[in-house]
């Protein structure tokens, strides 16, 4: 395994990655040890878990490699040996996992053999048929999901079309209302003009009547004078 963490060397972020990688390595090592004691389905499940831990370790190595470039050269020279040790450890774990994964007899249990018997062949054929059946069911579920997605898409398009129609109707109604408001405004202006003309005519009528009354008074006064 890699050397102990030296928090005085390197950035704090690099040290955090280093500490996290040590935990992942310990977990990966434990999982690799467990694989050797298992067979069949439990072994395959353990291999998958170890593969995920190995992927996490590689991701941490990549982040440490990037962060290492941001560390001053003097400090980086002390970090490089530790980093190489980590790479060596991860590579060794990768090789060990590959070896364990390639052990088909352990992965498939006593049913697997390079020279299978008739019963083993029937069992393997049954497993293949069972796998094919599961694959068919998965494919059917995918087709059902695709069908539901297509139906949902059709409903969505229909809803959008309805919304577009409603939008056009609202816009048409708004235009009609604006046009009606224009008619109302013109009617109000016409009525106001008529009211002004009526008021003017009334004033003129009163003035004419007043003048006529004055003239009559003058005529009567001139006769009796």
Buried (B, 14 or more C-beta within 10 A) or exposed (E): EBEEBEEEBBBEBBBBBBEBBBEBBEBBBEBBEBBEEBBBEEBBEBBEBBBEBBEBBBEBBEBBBEBBEEBEEEBBEEBEEBBEEBBEBBEEBBEBBEEBBEBEEBBBBEBBEEEEEEEBEEBBEEEEEEEEEEEEEEEEEEEEEEEEEEEEEEEEEEEEEEEEEEEEEEEEEEEEEEEEEEEEEEEEEEEEEEEEEEEEEEEEEEEEEEEEEEEEEEEEEEEEE
